[in-house]
């Protein structure tokens, strides 16, 4: 997706998929576990970054959080029995809310346009509206791959003489 382009519903699905890849990379760089979209939720946990198409709004990039599979199971059980005072149910909700705040802060720091989602179909989620004007760079810089720099940096630490 070109830098600075906003996903206001007029973007196509491919642009949103490209934006989702960049969002996942930023969350992974921050140290978060990011779910793989193809893996079913019962097996996954962590940040979910999904592209969904809304008939009225067009495609969008949504960010959610799932606690550990065991936490999910315990919370679902409490919900199923309408036990809303169950400590695990309350804990799961609190963790989800805290992680949404954290991910919103992380993504904003990385330059993404992101806000809480007020869509009734995507409760407890964020929506990413725009990519950073200048993308974060994750590749190696040329000096990191130059043989001379590598020799200089490794010779001192290993005690080996330069060849």
C-alpha positions as CSV (number, residue, x, y, z in Angstrom):
1,X,0.0,0.0,0.0
2,X,1.5,3.4,-0.8
3,X,2.6,5.4,2.2
4,X,0.1,7.7,3.7
5,X,-2.9,6.2,1.9
6,X,-6.0,6.0,4.1
7,X,-8.3,3.0,4.1
8,X,-11.6,4.8,4.1
9,X,-13.6,2.1,2.5
10,X,-12.6,3.1,-1.0
11,X,-9.4,1.1,-0.9
12,X,-9.3,-2.3,-2.5
13,X,-8.8,-5.6,-0.7
14,X,-5.2,-5.9,-1.9
15,X,-4.3,-2.5,-0.3
16,X,-5.8,-3.7,3.0
17,X,-4.0,-7.0,2.9
18,X,-0.7,-5.1,2.4
19,X,-1.6,-2.8,5.3
20,X,-2.4,-5.8,7.5
21,X,1.1,-7.3,6.7
22,X,2.7,-4.0,7.9
23,X,0.5,-3.9,11.0
24,X,1.5,-7.5,11.9
25,X,5.2,-6.7,11.4
26,X,5.0,-3.7,13.8
27,X,3.3,-5.8,16.5
28,X,5.8,-8.6,16.1
29,X,8.6,-6.1,16.3
30,X,7.2,-4.8,19.6
31,X,7.4,-8.4,20.9
32,X,3.8,-9.4,20.7
33,X,2.6,-12.8,19.5
34,X,0.5,-12.4,16.3
35,X,-2.0,-15.0,15.3
36,X,-1.7,-16.5,11.8
37,X,-5.0,-15.8,10.1
38,X,-5.3,-19.3,8.7
39,X,-5.0,-21.0,12.2
40,X,-8.3,-21.5,13.9
41,X,-8.9,-19.4,17.1
42,X,-9.0,-22.3,19.5
43,X,-5.3,-22.9,18.7
44,X,-4.2,-19.3,18.6
45,X,-3.7,-16.5,21.0
46,X,-2.3,-13.0,20.9
47,X,-2.9,-10.2,18.4
48,X,-5.2,-10.8,15.5
49,X,-4.9,-8.7,12.4
50,X,-7.6,-9.4,9.9
51,X,-8.9,-7.9,6.8
52,X,-12.7,-8.1,6.6
53,X,-15.0,-6.8,3.9
54,X,-18.1,-4.9,5.0
55,X,-20.8,-4.6,2.4
56,X,-21.5,-0.9,3.2
57,X,-18.0,0.2,4.2
58,X,-15.7,-1.9,2.0
59,X,-12.6,-3.7,3.3
60,X,-10.9,-2.8,6.6
61,X,-8.0,-3.9,8.8
62,X,-9.2,-4.9,12.3
63,X,-7.0,-5.7,15.3
64,X,-8.2,-7.9,18.2
65,X,-6.7,-9.8,21.1
66,X,-7.1,-13.3,22.4
67,X,-5.7,-14.6,25.6
68,X,-4.3,-18.0,26.0
69,X,-6.4,-21.0,24.8
70,X,-7.0,-22.0,28.4
71,X,-8.1,-18.5,29.4
72,X,-10.5,-18.4,26.4
73,X,-12.0,-21.8,27.4
74,X,-12.5,-20.8,31.1
75,X,-14.0,-17.5,30.0
76,X,-16.4,-19.1,27.5
77,X,-17.5,-21.6,30.1
78,X,-18.4,-18.7,32.5
79,X,-20.2,-16.9,29.7
80,X,-22.1,-20.1,28.8
81,X,-23.3,-20.4,32.4
82,X,-24.0,-16.6,32.7
83,X,-21.4,-16.5,35.5
84,X,-20.3,-12.9,34.8
85,X,-18.8,-12.7,38.3
86,X,-16.3,-15.5,37.6
87,X,-12.8,-14.1,38.2
88,X,-11.5,-15.7,35.0
89,X,-14.3,-14.1,33.0
90,X,-13.5,-10.7,34.4
91,X,-9.7,-11.2,34.0
92,X,-10.1,-12.2,30.4
93,X,-12.1,-9.0,29.7
94,X,-9.6,-6.8,31.5
95,X,-6.7,-8.4,29.7
96,X,-8.4,-7.8,26.3
97,X,-9.1,-4.2,27.1
98,X,-5.5,-3.6,28.3
99,X,-4.0,-5.2,25.2
100,X,-6.2,-3.1,22.9
101,X,-4.9,0.1,24.6
102,X,-1.3,-1.3,24.4
103,X,-1.6,-2.2,20.7
104,X,-3.2,1.1,19.9
105,X,-0.3,2.9,21.5
106,X,2.3,0.7,19.7
107,X,0.7,1.2,16.3
108,X,0.3,4.9,16.8
109,X,4.0,5.1,17.8
110,X,4.9,3.2,14.6
111,X,3.0,5.9,12.6
112,X,-0.3,4.0,11.9
113,X,-3.6,5.8,12.0
114,X,-5.6,3.7,14.4
115,X,-8.7,4.2,16.5
116,X,-11.1,2.2,18.7
117,X,-13.7,0.5,16.5
118,X,-17.3,1.5,17.3
119,X,-18.8,-1.0,14.8
120,X,-21.3,-3.3,16.5
121,X,-20.0,-6.2,14.4
122,X,-16.4,-5.8,15.5
123,X,-16.7,-5.2,19.3
124,X,-13.5,-5.0,21.3
125,X,-11.3,-4.2,18.3
126,X,-9.3,-1.5,16.7
127,X,-9.5,-0.4,13.1
128,X,-6.4,0.7,11.3
129,X,-7.1,3.7,9.1
130,X,-3.8,4.6,7.6
131,X,-0.2,3.4,7.0
132,X,2.7,5.4,8.3
133,X,4.1,8.1,5.9
134,X,7.5,6.6,6.3
135,X,7.5,2.8,6.8
136,X,9.6,1.2,9.5
137,X,12.7,-0.6,8.0
138,X,13.3,-4.2,9.2
139,X,16.0,-5.2,6.7
140,X,19.7,-5.3,7.1
141,X,21.7,-2.1,6.4
142,X,24.6,-2.5,3.9
143,X,27.2,-2.2,6.7
144,X,25.7,-5.1,8.5
145,X,26.3,-7.4,5.6
146,X,29.7,-6.2,4.5
147,X,32.4,-8.8,5.1
148,X,35.0,-6.4,6.4
149,X,32.6,-5.1,9.1
150,X,31.6,-8.6,10.0
151,X,35.3,-9.6,10.4
152,X,36.0,-6.5,12.5
153,X,33.0,-7.2,14.8
154,X,33.5,-10.9,15.3
155,X,37.3,-11.0,15.6
156,X,37.4,-9.1,18.9
157,X,34.6,-11.2,20.5
158,X,35.9,-14.6,19.6
159,X,39.5,-14.0,20.3
160,X,40.3,-15.4,16.8
161,X,42.9,-13.7,14.7
162,X,41.9,-12.0,11.5
163,X,42.5,-14.1,8.4
